[in-house]
Each structure stands twice: as structure tokens, then as C-alpha cells.
Amino acid sequence: MKITLKSSSIVKPAKPTLEGSFPLSIWDQIGCIMHVPTIYFYKPENSIIKSLETSLSQALVHFYPLAGRLRSIGGGRLEVNCNSAGAELIEVESDANLADLGDFSPSPKFRFLFPDIDYKNTPFEEHPLLYVQLTKFKCGGISLSLTISHAVVDGQSALHFTSEWARIARGESLQVVPFFDRKVFSAGPYSETGPFQHDQYCLPQLLNEESAKKKATSTAILKLTKEQVQTLKNKANADKTAGTGGIPYTRYEVITAHAWRSVCKARKLIKEQKTSLGISVDLRERMQPKLPKGYFGNAIIDVIASSYSGELLSESLGYAARKIREAKGKVTNEYVHSAIDFLENKKDISEFQDLYALKNDKGSFYGNPNLGVISWLRLPLYDLDFGWGKEVYMSPGTHESDGDCLIIPGHEGDGSLALALCLQDSHIQDFNKFFYEDILY
């Protein structure tokens, strides 16, 4: 597919905003600090680039940190320089039709739909925190990709911004004002919280790490009907020894447990092989007091569930779900403050950042034998209307890291779900087979 660049411009806030240093919380500065993409597909009737540019400029007045640039302050720590440098808006044309994209499954061959961000050769301080690319297809359809720095937002905050931007584009007022103060994540006293073990920051060893980096990966979206989801829940909750505490396992817990077992089979792990699962836990409702409505930033903590392949496959689905619930259950207010204190006392936190792994060719947490499953089940992903109607499809974007998984609600709104995951080429077909077979038996 051939594309032609039509324009590229920097969009700055429509009015003066606060300037100077904008502090980031410790959760903003660890884990994924690179840009994370999402993409929406539309069939508008009119040209929309000017409307996008004007409304984006207005939205950046309210969400002014996104118009700034990251700045290093030493020891891997970062802050935002609020200098109104602006977001980048790119317009391209493609000789393809929307129909050429098939079922819109994430694929490396669709990279042209997203801005090309070069982290290895361009200092991260020079990258806009927000890239927007409008791609026009020959059939008249368009795609709108939004690529936002994870150092400033998590999934919920990113969607808060996009929904408010769309609201502004429709001529409506802001619904939820963003709350920026990072003091809500101040560290607690070390003497009170020190005993907690934060093993989520000790990454497990990958199998054949050097050779694994060179192996090609594939991405698939596996769809689950409402009935299939219920079948998995019934299986997990039927296990009386799983230790549910009387509370049925959630959709996330059972689907993630099922994916964990399926990937052990697909990778043909020996029964003695330890495998770890990365789980992202939202802190907004777990903090005391709860975070203010509209908190704009990262409010997630990653925890680890571990087991052995043999245990996961010989025990029931409920056993794997219990491992996941136990890991999530560790995240209390005290545990969060302990983790903050643990990280704040590190002289250098760069080893906990994905950008460090990329630049130094280091292995990440994901990859054989590990897995990471993120839930977008409660996020307002759909019905993003900028004034030309709702999208015909929404996709989480490209995912090219082995073991990277994401659970999203079905676009139809009928209780169906989808699991988007990336595995090595040699494992993806077997995973698909086991994933669906094991729901039936």
C-alpha cells in the first residue's frame, strides 16, 4: 500500500496556558513511557482536517501538559516542560480502501496508519507527547490514530482526553475537568510500609532471550461471545477448592487465566518451567482517599502472579484464576505507598523503564515463558464522535511484543469480548487452537 504525506503541522494550545515544570508521579516514570497507539476508522462525508486542528488546539488549553515535552532531571526521572510546543497533526493519503484492511486486526503491515516514532536515534525530549495521524483512503473512508506518551497518561486518562476533544469538536462544553496534582501519590513512611516485597520490579528471565528477540511475531484478535465468556466463568467458579471467598471470578480473571493456560500449551513449556503473568491494577478506587474524579496521569501498578506450567495445566481453571486474584488482592493503600517509597529510594529508576530496555537491547518482562494481560473492559473505547458520526471500528493499534495481551469489549455491545495478543509466529496458531478447544471441553 502506498501513502502520500499531505501535511504535517504542530498544533499549539489556542490560548496561553501554565508554563514551567510539571512534575510526574513515580507511576508516570516507570514501565511503559513510550507512546501507545489507538486507531479509529470512519466514513465521513466532508473534509475534516481543519475541524480536527481547531478543536485539538482548543482541547490542549485544558490538557496543556500534552502540549509540552518530556525533560530528564537525572537518575531516569522525568518531568514535563510545559512550553506549549504543541502536538503533531499529520495528514496522509493512501491508495488503499478500508476494505483492504480486512477485519482490522493489528498487523505490522498497517504501520503506515501510525506516525513513525524513532526512539533510538531521536532524543525522547524532542518528541511531541501527542501525535495524531489522519489517513484518507481511496474509498472516502479515513482512520484517525492517536499516539500518546505513556509517561503522561494511562488508558483511562488517554480516553478522558480523546472523549473531551471529541466533545469540543462537536461544539459542546468540557464534561470532566482534568485533575493534575501528583501530590495524591506522595510516599508513605518507610518504617510502616517497608516489609512488603515488590517482586514486580524483579523481572523473570526469558527463555533463550537473545534468540527470542530475533524471532518474528504475529498478532491475532480472538473473539469471545457472551456465551463463551459465561462458559469460562462457570468452569472457574465451579471449582470449590479455588478459594473464591464467595465472590465469583470476574471476566478478566477467567479470560486471563484461560489465556495463561493456553499460552503454556502453545509454547510447549515443560511442567517444571516457571511462568509469570503481569497484571495492571487501577489504583483510582483502591487509594484512601480515592483519587479525584478526572485524575489525569498514570494510576496503575503492575503486580505479578507466578506458577509452574505443570501446575497450571494439571489444576483447574479456577486454580489459575485464584493466582490472579491473589496477586490483585495485594494492592492495598498501604502496599501502594510502600511501592512508591521503594521506587523513590532508588537512585536510578531507568532500569524499570521500557525505553531503557529498547535503547540497551535488553529483554522486557513479556516474552516466553511470561505473559502480560491488560484489561480495557471498563474504558469508554467506543462511540468517539468528532462531529462526523461514530466510528465504524476501533482497534488498540499495533502490538508486536511477544506475550503482550489486551482484553477489550466487543464493538457490538452484546456482551462479547476480544483478546488481542502477540506471540511468536511458531506459537500463534497453536494458541488459537487451544484457546477455543479448551472452552468446549
Secondary structure, DSSP 8 states (H G I E B T S, - for coil): --EEEEEEEEE--SS----EEEE--HHHHSB--SEEEEEEEE--SS--HHHHHHHHHHHHHHTGGGGSEEEEEETTEEEEEE----EEEEEEEESS-GGGGTT----GGGGGGS----TTTS-GGGS-SEEEEEEE-TTS-EEEEEEEETTT--HHHHHHHHHHHHHHHTT---SS--B--GGGG----HHHHTT---GGGS----TTHHHHHTS-EEEEEEEE-HHHHHHHHHHHHT-TTS--TTS---HHHHHHHHHHHHHHHHTT--TT-EEEEEEEEE-TTTSSS---TTB-S--EEEEEEEEEHHHHHHS-HHHHHHHHHHHHHT--HHHHHHHHHHHHT-S--GGGBHHHHHHTT---S-BTTBEEEEE-TTS--S---SSS---SEEE-----STTEEEEEE-TT-SS-EEEEEEEEHHHHHHHHHHHHHHHH-
